[in-house]
Amino acid sequence: MRLVLDPIACDGRALCLELLPERIRADSWGFPILRAGPVPPPLLPLARRAVADCPRLALRLTAEPADGAAPGPGAAAPRPSASGAARRS
């Protein structure tokens, strides 16, 4: 399971940071930044509580995609590398 944040819905109340500091930290404005990767099984109960207690419903848990599978909705699309970017003349 992975944590996913909807940055548009989040208003930075920081409740999730208090509930799950092992996986979530604050940026300079107090908005959450999620640690990449799956949530370890011992932290899943705390992650579920952070999701349930989010007042703006901006945090959710999603199942891990299978290796090689496309990420589900809400996942960030990979960014093109600088070498793969199109150049304008």
C-alpha positions as CSV (number, residue, x, y, z in Angstrom):
1,M,0.0,0.0,0.0
2,R,1.1,3.5,-0.8
3,L,0.0,6.9,0.5
4,V,-1.2,9.3,-2.1
5,L,-1.9,13.0,-1.5
6,D,-4.2,15.3,-3.4
7,P,-2.3,18.6,-3.1
8,I,-5.3,20.6,-4.4
9,A,-7.6,19.3,-1.7
10,C,-5.1,19.6,1.1
11,D,-5.2,22.8,3.2
12,G,-2.2,22.0,5.4
13,R,-3.8,21.3,8.7
14,A,-0.9,18.9,9.4
15,L,-3.0,16.3,11.2
16,C,-1.4,13.6,9.1
17,L,2.1,14.7,10.0
18,E,1.2,14.2,13.7
19,L,-0.3,10.8,13.1
20,L,2.4,9.4,10.8
21,P,5.7,11.3,11.1
22,E,7.6,8.2,9.9
23,R,6.1,8.6,6.4
24,I,5.1,12.3,6.2
25,R,7.0,15.5,6.7
26,A,6.1,19.2,6.3
27,D,7.4,21.5,3.6
28,S,8.4,25.1,4.4
29,W,4.7,26.1,4.3
30,G,3.5,23.3,6.5
31,F,2.0,21.1,3.7
32,P,2.7,17.4,3.8
33,I,5.4,15.7,1.7
34,L,5.0,11.9,1.5
35,R,7.9,9.6,1.7
36,A,8.2,7.5,-1.5
37,G,7.6,3.8,-1.5
38,P,5.2,1.4,0.2
39,V,4.0,1.9,3.7
40,P,5.6,-0.9,5.9
41,P,3.1,-3.3,7.3
42,P,3.7,-2.2,11.0
43,L,2.7,1.4,10.0
44,L,-0.5,0.5,8.0
45,P,-2.8,1.0,11.0
46,L,-1.4,4.5,11.5
47,A,-1.6,5.2,7.8
48,R,-5.2,4.1,7.7
49,R,-6.0,6.4,10.7
50,A,-4.2,9.4,9.0
51,V,-6.4,8.7,5.9
52,A,-9.6,8.4,7.9
53,D,-8.9,11.5,10.0
54,C,-7.9,13.8,7.1
55,P,-10.5,16.6,7.3
56,R,-10.2,17.4,3.6
57,L,-10.0,13.8,2.4
58,A,-6.8,14.7,0.7
59,L,-4.9,11.6,1.7
60,R,-5.6,8.0,0.6
61,L,-4.0,4.6,0.5
62,T,-3.7,2.8,-2.8
63,A,-2.7,-0.8,-3.6
64,E,0.8,-1.3,-5.1
65,P,0.7,-1.7,-8.9
66,A,2.2,-5.0,-10.1
67,D,5.7,-4.8,-11.5
68,G,5.5,-3.3,-15.0
69,A,1.9,-2.3,-14.6
70,A,0.8,1.3,-15.2
71,P,0.2,3.3,-12.1
72,G,-3.3,3.8,-11.0
73,P,-5.3,7.1,-11.0
74,G,-3.7,9.8,-8.9
75,A,-0.2,8.6,-9.4
76,A,2.3,11.0,-10.7
77,A,3.3,10.6,-14.3
78,P,7.0,10.2,-15.0
79,R,8.7,13.4,-16.1
80,P,10.8,13.4,-19.3
81,S,14.5,13.6,-18.8
82,A,16.4,16.7,-20.0
83,S,18.0,14.6,-22.7
84,G,14.6,13.3,-23.9
85,A,12.9,16.7,-23.9
86,A,12.0,18.3,-27.3
87,R,14.1,21.3,-28.2
88,R,12.7,24.4,-29.8
89,S,14.7,26.1,-32.6
